[in-house]
Amino acid sequence: MPSHKITLHGNMQGIQLRYVSEEHHTLLNTLEQSVPVEFQCREGYCGACRVRLKRGKVGYRTRPVAFIRDGEILPCCCYPMSDIELDL
């Protein structure tokens, strides 16, 4: 299974996590095991989990309905496609 490094910046400066690809496993699943993350719907509808992607690439299991700006991602419905850096 592919795995990618997740480096956190901002309030969580310096924390590094490892995402291991599993079916139906989202970035939010990995984040919430180690850091407090805001979320509500887990489906990309509300945008509550929105974070800034500083570096790297993510893919979406389903297209999010919530508005996201360039450089923002919704961890509840995406997964890393490379090592990534997030601003939390």
N, C-alpha and C positions, 0 to 999 in steps of 0.2 A: 504494500500500500504506500502511495506517495505521502510524504510528510513535508511540512513547510514551517519555517521559523516565524514566529510572530513577536515583534519587538514593540513595546509600548512606550509612548512619550507622554508628556503632560503630567497630570497628577500621578500617573503610574510609571513615571520615568524609570527606565532601566529594567523593567520586568520583561523577561523573555519566556515565551510559551512555545509549545510544539503542537501543530495541528496535524493530526493523522486522518487521512481521508477515509471516511466510512460512508456507506449509503445513508442518505437523509441526515447526515451530520453537518451542521452549519458552523460558521465561525462563532456565533453566539454560544453554542454548546461548549466550545473550548474556552471562550473567555469567562463564562460564568462559573467555571470550575475553580478559577483562581482570583478573579477580580470582580468587584461589584459593577454590574452593567445595567443601565435602565433598559427596560423592554416592556411591552404589553402584549401585542398580538402574535408575535412569532411568525407572521406571514407576509410582512412587507407592506401592510396596509396603513399603519399609524405613524411610522417614522420615529417612534420614541427611542429606538436604539441607534439612531444615526450617529456615526463617528467619521472623523476625517482620516482618509487614507493618505499617508505621507509618501509611501513608496511601495511598489509592488503592484500586483494585479489580482483581482478577484473575479469570479464568475457567479452567476445567479442561477439557483435551481428553478426558481420561478421569477418572472419579471415583477419587480416591486411596483405597487400602486402608489405608495407615498412618494412625494416629490423629494428628489435628492439633487443637490448641486454637483457640479464638476468637483471631483476630489472627495466626495462624500460616499459612504457605503452604508448599507443596512446589514449588520452582522446576522440578523435573524433569518435571512434568506440567501446569504452568499457563502462562498467558500474560497479559500486562498488558492490561486493558481501558481503562485511563486512565494518566496519569502516576502513578508509584508511588514510595514511599519505603520502603526496607528497612533493617532493623537487622541487620548481619552481624557 
